[in-house]
Amino acid sequence: MLTTKLNTLPLFFSLPLAAVLARPNPAGPNGPKPLELQPSRVVLHDAHWTGGNTCDPGLCRAYRSPTDGGHDLSTLLTFTYPPDFNGKTCWLEFATPSVSQGGLVDVFTQWSPVNTCPSAANNRDRDLGRMSVPWGGGKATWIETYNGGSYMTAPGPCTGKPGAVEGFEVVGVGDFVNITWMQLPGMGLRVLYLT
Ligand SMILES: *[C@@H]1O[C@H](CO)[C@@H](O)[C@H](O)[C@H]1NC(C)=O
């Protein structure tokens, strides 16, 4: 697989390849512009056993540090699919603002979305894949996929029944990572879709 070889290449080789692998619009440059679905709930998860969850945190983070005493932070996002989502094509896109540091994140599914606070669990399920987040913000690129085939890492059939909810978790990878964003139009983790 090209994506596997990518990681064995030096960074200066992998960057242009990563750009080629990015699929900004699967319908082609002249195809219909994808629409985006924003999460219906955003929760900041502190992995420390005393940490717990904060609903609607404003600033979302994927944070890990060897000096934070175990208070690593991830962000849980619930998507509620509108009633007319049958037959649509969906995938995930993640973008950060210019103030954000870069690094790697893994995107997990949740076995059940977290929508209420106070609460503690993150309900982590499958690791869908790893994204490279550019320093100084911009659109992240999938560099590996893991336990979902191409589910949500590339355009494919939208999940679930109309009105279904689905939760994802954005988790920092590495010894130190501090990726920050607000969920706004064109920003953060969104489900992009074609009708
Ligand atoms: C993490 O990023 C936020 C927002 O950019 C910043 O305020 C904070 O100082 C950063 N923390 C570290 C440890 O780099």
The ligand as a Gaussian input file, in Angstrom:
#p B3LYP/6-31G(d) Opt

LIG

0 1
 C       -1.687000      24.579000      23.758000
 O       -2.335000      25.414000      22.806000
 C       -3.082000      26.455000      23.416000
 C       -3.868000      27.179000      22.334000
 O       -3.089000      27.507000      21.230000
 C       -2.149000      27.381000      24.161000
 O       -2.896000      28.394000      24.785000
 C       -1.393000      26.580000      25.213000
 O       -0.436000      27.411000      25.812000
 C       -0.694000      25.389000      24.573000
 N       -0.111000      24.581000      25.605000
 C        1.110000      24.086000      25.489000
 C        1.583000      23.317000      26.668000
 O        1.791000      24.210000      24.479000

